[in-house]
């Protein structure tokens, strides 16, 4: 596994497959967030997927999504136990970190559940994911997460995109400098330079391009959401060129 180093900027790419990881590596990303459940916004990968991904730990830092399902971020006792079981597998396979977030139904942080998971993740880097963008009081949430020992938070500034949420992100970054704010939400080659100029240094991007399946769509109608067979077969994949352009933009602006 690459030895950790202090970087003035970094680019993390969200990956859902081994092909995505390869594209992120060749494109020059600093880190991969490995997930399953692309249409659900990211869930915990299977053991098989993790074992394959672990082959690339010598090439790039890989953190793993710890999320039992899509939907909200309020988990019951069985789901929290599942997260702990997944966490043990992630540690055993040698990944450097996990990405997690647990909330209460009133849009506050579930402090006891988060503390339990953080304790179980001892030795791993812990990122609090975009559940942060669903909390009612972001400043209180940031303070609580810092007290729990969270060093990295993934956020779009509680907006649909980082560009829209830049104001809140700038204020949070100023007020909580002990936290690495990982800017997410529509980060792409066309805007990463502008976001860097606004004072942000660490970025998370799907860097995705849509892929159209060659499968005969006439035979997928029964599975199709809202009867749209073509949409049912579509998926996205990391675009190596986008990763390359973003990593180059960060290197250029650092000179």
CORJO-V98970 format. One record per helix or strand of 2 or more residues. SS is the DSSP state (alpha for helix, beta for strand). FROM is the first residue (numbers start at 1). TO is the last residue. If there is no record, write none. Layout:
[[SS:FROM:TO] [SS:FROM:TO]]
This chain:
[[beta:10:15] [alpha:18:27] [beta:31:34] [alpha:38:40] [alpha:47:56] [beta:61:65] [alpha:77:92] [beta:97:100] [alpha:111:120] [beta:125:128] [alpha:130:134] [alpha:138:148] [beta:152:155] [alpha:166:175] [beta:180:183] [alpha:192:197] [beta:202:205] [beta:208:211] [alpha:217:219] [alpha:221:223] [alpha:225:227] [alpha:229:233] [beta:235:238] [alpha:240:254]]
